[in-house]
Amino acid sequence: MGSSSKRTIISSVENTMNEHTAKLTVISMNPEETFLIGKIIGRNLIEKDVVALVGDLGTGKTCLTQGIGRGLGVPDEYQITSPSFTLINEYQGRMMLYHFDLYRLSRTSEMDDMGYEEYFFGQGVTVIEWADKVKGILPDETLFVLINYTDENERNIIISGQEKKIATISEELGNGGF
């Protein structure tokens, strides 16, 4: 996996009105590591969690989502793909994975038409690619993942959310070689 000295860094802990939030930065050296990071995130998600993915085209949002799906127990025989033309795909694992891709979304009101609240507050986990398009409707407890290019293969992945969840993900990433 590589050198763990620069791989995982807790950058900050902030006190908000309700609880503490934390930020974790992870360097992914290749798509396989991005997938593994997603899998670790997925193993630590619970019902009603919303994961907001933000990053440029091609940074690895779908790859991370594939890992999240495997971490949620979606069987390998189900290919997790970006729902660019349907806006949402659903996958059954230990709980449902609702995978939104909002690349083609032109206005937030389209989310109302889809009944997004049933997904956000339903009996599963919601992962949203291009979540910056709907940040005004995301729940306060949303786990945010920002993916930035470092070079052709390397990505800087910043995960922020509730301090307890970030600490758990950070610990498991450390145990996974990051």
ABEGO torsion letter per residue (X at the ends): XEBAAAABBBABBBBBAABBBBBBBBBBABAAAAAAAAAAAAAABBBGBBBBBBEBBGAGAAAAAAAAAAAAGBBAABBBBBBAAAGBBBBBBABBBBBBBAAABABAAAAAAAGAAAAAABBBBBBBBGAAAAAAABBAABBBBBBBBABAABBBBBBBEBAAAAAAAAAAAAAAGX
